[in-house]
Amino acid sequence: MRVSAPQEERLLVLLPDQPREDLLQQIRDLYPHVTVKAYQVEWGVFKVPDKVPAAEVAAATILLSGTALPLPEEAPNLKFVQLQSAGANHVLNHPLFKDTDVKFCTANGVHGPQISEWVITTFLAFQHHIPKYLDLQREGKWNRLRDPVEDAVNRRVGILGYGSIGRQVARVSKAMGMDVHAYTLHPRSTPESRRDNGYYPPGLGDPEGTFPSKWFSGGSTADLHAFLSSGLDLVVICLPLTPRTHHLISAPELKVMAEKRTFVSNIARGPVVNTDDLINALEDGTIRGAALDVTDPEPLPEGHALWSAKNLIVTPHISGASVTYVDRVFEILSLNIGRLSEGTGLANEVSRKDGY
């Protein structure tokens, strides 16, 4: 039986950093039917800059982009957009997403290794009083603190949003002897429903969903509180920012965590947590501490109360940084080009219903 050749495709790459020629050439070598054009564009600009020829935008069938997106009439042949980011909240109101059936795919999976390392690093640093010892080192003082050290064995981590990042957090946590509880919006009561067919670096994550000892789900406050009250030493927030998740963690949720004085780690988006309520919970000891790589507002202004909050580690949205980030983005892009050619479902496709 004769197999027809793949349909010709035109890939347009618009990235904040100069696109690496070796990665572009990998796409050309793997997929000779794909023509590749690439431009460096500024992050945070939500339109295609004038330096990109309109004819190339119009001809493009595949787009790899950070934030630069054409209007629907500017890209009539577009089939799918591969985003550079794991989140899609910045495109949900763009006409190309709202008013067309162009598929959007996130870079879910590229962040798992480095963000899970950040989560565990900051949690263990707090447990072992590393920030205090660094302060003593700067003062030139040899002072052994009397504060107790709690190692990770038999501690419990609750992962709020069990996607690719959460699943890699679970893998690392299990390796240290921790128990894992998972929370998802939709029920995951069967082995099939617990699988995740998105992208993972080989050998990482929890694609089969086998690490959690207990799963929680639901969209109600009671469902969330049942999860938060399940004896968690660490809560890791891995949720996308949507209207449903805005200020999902506020004073009532922090109060639920008071019994275990849970440590809160947010690597999702700042507005998922109510900042004022978090500061109050830190100051009055409702929770033992927190680590934030994202804040609300962001960037965090000089003099903001978060900077001086007790038992808090803050970094400027850098947990996803890695020298291999772009390589992994191109792995997802390559995977999806192959799936497009085969007519199978794309990896990490954004749901227009759920917004992620």
C-alpha positions in Angstrom: 0.0 0.0 0.0 1.4 3.4 -1.0 1.8 5.9 1.9 1.2 9.5 1.0 3.9 12.0 1.8 3.2 14.4 4.7 1.6 17.7 3.9 3.9 20.6 3.5 4.1 22.7 6.7 5.6 26.1 7.4 7.0 26.7 10.9 7.4 30.3 12.2 9.5 30.6 15.4 9.2 33.8 17.4 11.2 33.6 20.6 12.7 36.2 23.0 16.2 34.7 22.7 17.9 34.3 19.4 16.7 30.9 18.1 19.5 28.4 18.1 20.4 27.1 14.6 21.2 23.6 15.9 17.6 23.3 17.2 16.1 24.7 14.0 18.2 22.3 12.0 17.0 19.3 14.1 13.5 20.1 13.0 14.5 20.4 9.3 16.4 17.1 9.5 13.5 15.2 11.3 10.8 16.7 9.2 11.9 17.6 5.6 8.4 18.6 4.8 8.6 21.5 7.2 10.0 24.9 6.1 11.4 26.8 9.1 11.7 30.6 9.6 12.8 32.1 12.9 13.0 35.6 14.5 14.0 37.0 17.8 11.1 39.0 19.3 10.6 40.7 22.6 8.9 38.9 25.5 5.7 40.5 26.7 4.6 41.9 23.3 1.3 40.3 22.3 1.4 41.1 18.6 3.8 40.1 15.8 6.4 42.8 15.3 6.7 44.6 12.0 10.1 43.1 11.3 8.5 39.7 10.7 7.2 39.8 7.1 3.4 39.6 6.9 3.7 37.0 4.1 5.5 34.6 6.4 2.9 35.1 9.1 0.1 34.4 6.5 1.8 31.3 5.2 2.6 29.8 8.6 0.8 26.6 9.6 2.7 26.1 12.9 3.8 28.8 15.3 6.3 28.5 18.2 6.0 31.7 20.3 6.5 33.2 23.7 3.9 35.9 23.7 3.8 37.3 20.2 0.6 36.2 18.4 -1.0 37.2 15.1 -4.6 38.2 14.8 -6.8 35.5 13.1 -6.9 37.4 9.8 -3.1 37.7 9.8 -2.6 33.9 10.0 -5.4 32.2 8.0 -3.4 28.9 7.6 -2.4 28.4 11.2 -3.1 24.9 12.6 -1.4 25.0 16.0 0.5 27.3 18.3 3.3 25.8 20.5 3.7 28.1 23.4 7.1 28.5 25.1 5.4 28.7 28.5 3.8 26.1 30.7 0.9 28.5 31.5 -1.6 29.7 28.9 -3.3 32.4 31.0 -1.7 35.1 28.9 -3.4 34.0 25.7 -6.9 33.1 26.9 -8.3 36.5 25.9 -6.4 36.8 22.6 -8.7 36.6 19.5 -6.5 33.8 18.0 -7.5 31.6 21.0 -11.0 32.9 21.6 -12.3 33.2 18.1 -10.7 30.4 16.1 -10.2 26.6 16.4 -6.4 26.9 16.2 -5.0 24.5 18.7 -2.7 25.8 21.4 -0.2 23.6 23.2 1.8 24.6 26.3 5.3 23.7 27.2 4.2 21.6 30.2 6.9 19.3 31.2 9.9 21.5 30.4 9.9 22.9 34.0 9.5 19.7 36.0 13.1 19.0 36.8 14.3 22.5 37.7 11.1 23.6 39.5 10.9 20.4 41.6 14.5 21.1 42.6 13.6 24.6 43.6 10.6 23.3 45.6 12.7 20.8 47.5 15.7 23.1 47.9 13.7 25.8 49.5 11.7 23.4 51.7 14.8 21.6 53.0 16.7 24.9 53.4 13.9 26.1 55.7 13.8 22.8 57.6 17.5 22.8 58.1 17.6 26.6 58.9 20.0 27.4 56.1 18.8 31.0 55.7 19.6 31.6 59.4 23.0 30.0 59.1 23.8 32.1 56.0 23.0 35.2 58.0 25.4 34.0 60.7 28.1 33.3 58.1 27.8 36.9 56.9 28.3 38.0 60.4 31.3 35.7 60.9 29.6 33.9 63.8 29.9 30.2 64.6 26.6 29.6 66.4 24.8 26.2 66.5 21.1 27.0 66.6 18.9 25.1 69.1 16.0 25.1 66.6 15.0 21.4 65.9 15.6 20.0 62.4 12.9 17.9 60.8 14.1 15.7 58.0 11.9 14.7 55.1 11.3 11.1 56.0 7.7 10.3 56.6 6.6 13.9 56.0 3.7 14.4 53.7 3.6 16.7 50.7 0.3 17.7 49.2 0.5 18.7 45.5 -2.3 21.1 44.5 -2.6 20.5 40.7 -1.0 17.2 39.7 0.4 18.1 36.3 3.9 17.6 35.0 5.5 19.8 37.6 3.6 18.3 40.4 4.4 14.8 39.3 8.1 15.5 39.2 7.8 17.0 42.7 6.2 13.8 43.7 9.0 11.7 42.2 11.7 13.7 44.1 9.6 13.7 47.3 9.1 9.9 47.2 12.9 9.4 46.7 13.4 11.3 50.0 10.9 9.1 51.9 7.9 11.4 51.8 4.2 10.5 51.4 2.3 12.2 48.6 -1.2 13.4 48.4 -2.5 14.8 45.1 -5.4 17.2 44.3 -7.0 17.6 40.9 -10.1 19.4 39.8 -11.6 16.3 38.1 -11.8 12.9 39.8 -9.0 10.4 39.0 -10.6 7.2 40.4 -9.1 4.8 37.9 -5.6 3.9 36.7 -6.5 5.2 33.2 -7.7 8.5 34.5 -4.5 9.0 36.6 -2.3 8.7 33.5 -0.9 11.9 31.9 -0.1 11.7 28.2 1.7 15.0 28.1 5.5 15.5 27.7 8.1 14.4 30.2 11.8 14.3 29.9 12.6 10.5 29.7 12.4 8.7 33.0 11.0 11.6 35.0 7.7 12.6 36.4 4.8 10.2 37.2 3.1 9.5 33.9 1.1 6.6 35.3 0.1 8.5 38.4 1.3 5.8 40.8 3.1 8.0 43.5 0.2 9.5 45.4 -1.1 7.4 48.3 -4.3 9.4 48.2 -6.1 11.4 45.6 -8.4 14.3 46.2 -10.6 16.2 43.7 -13.5 18.6 43.2 -14.2 22.2 42.7 -15.8 23.1 46.0 -14.4 24.7 49.1 -15.1 21.6 51.1 -13.2 19.4 48.6 -10.2 21.7 48.8 -10.3 21.9 52.6 -10.5 18.1 52.9 -7.2 18.0 51.0 -5.5 20.7 53.0 -6.5 19.1 56.3 -5.1 15.7 55.3 -2.0 16.1 57.5 0.3 18.0 55.1 3.7 19.1 56.1 4.2 20.8 52.7 1.7 22.1 50.2 3.0 22.8 46.7 0.8 25.0 44.5 1.1 23.9 40.9 -2.2 25.2 39.6 -2.8 27.4 36.5 -4.2 30.9 37.1 -7.8 31.0 36.0 -10.9 32.9 37.4 -11.6 29.7 39.5 -8.1 29.7 41.1 -7.7 33.4 41.8 -7.1 33.7 45.6 -7.9 30.0 45.9 -5.6 30.0 48.9 -6.8 32.7 51.3 -7.4 33.1 55.1 -9.9 30.2 55.4 -7.5 27.8 53.6 -4.5 28.9 55.6 -6.5 28.4 58.8 -7.2 24.8 57.7 -3.4 24.3 57.6 -2.9 25.6 61.1 -3.0 22.2 62.8 0.1 21.0 61.0 1.5 24.5 60.5 2.0 23.5 56.9 4.8 25.0 54.8 3.4 26.6 51.6 5.3 26.6 48.3 4.0 28.6 45.4 5.5 28.1 42.0 2.3 28.6 40.0 1.1 32.3 39.8 1.1 34.9 42.5 -2.6 35.7 42.5 -3.5 32.1 43.3 -2.6 33.1 46.9 -4.1 36.1 48.7 -0.9 38.0 49.6 -2.3 39.9 52.6 -3.7 36.7 54.1 -0.4 34.9 53.6 1.5 37.7 55.4 -0.9 37.5 58.3 -0.6 33.7 58.5 3.2 33.9 58.5 3.3 36.7 61.1 0.9 35.0 63.5 2.4 31.5 63.1 -0.7 29.9 61.4 1.8 28.3 59.0 5.4 27.6 59.7 6.8 29.2 56.6 6.5 29.7 52.9 8.6 29.8 49.7 7.4 32.0 46.8 8.8 32.1 43.3 5.8 34.1 42.2 4.1 37.0 44.0 1.1 39.3 43.8 2.0 42.0 42.8 4.9 40.9 40.5 7.5 42.2 40.3 7.4 42.6 44.0 8.0 46.4 44.7 10.7 47.6 47.0 9.4 48.1 50.5 6.5 45.6 50.1 5.5 43.8 53.3 6.3 40.4 51.8 10.0 41.3 51.8 10.1 41.4 55.6 7.5 38.7 56.4 8.6 36.1 58.9 9.9 32.7 57.7 9.6 33.5 54.0 11.9 32.7 51.1 11.2 34.8 48.0 12.9 34.5 44.6 12.0 36.6 41.5 10.2 34.0 39.3 13.3 32.1 38.4 12.5 28.5 39.5 11.9 27.5 35.9 15.3 28.7 34.6 17.6 26.1 33.1 20.1 25.9 30.4 18.1 23.0 28.9 14.7 24.9 28.9 14.7 25.7 25.2 16.0 22.3 24.3 12.9 20.8 26.0 10.6 23.3 24.3 11.9 22.1 21.0 11.4 18.4 22.0 7.7 19.2 22.6 7.5 21.1 19.3 9.1 18.2 17.5 6.8 15.7 19.2 3.7 17.7 18.2 4.9 18.2 14.6 5.1 14.4 14.4 1.6 14.0 15.9 0.3 16.6 13.5 1.7 14.7 10.5 0.2 11.4 11.9 -3.2 13.0 12.6 -3.0 12.1 16.3 -3.8 14.3 19.4 -1.2 16.9 20.2 0.6 16.9 23.5 -0.2 19.5 26.2 -3.2 20.9 24.2 -5.0 23.8 26.0 -8.6 23.2 26.8 -10.8 26.1 25.8 -13.3 25.0 28.4 -10.8 24.9 31.4 -8.3 27.4 30.2 -5.2 25.2 30.6 
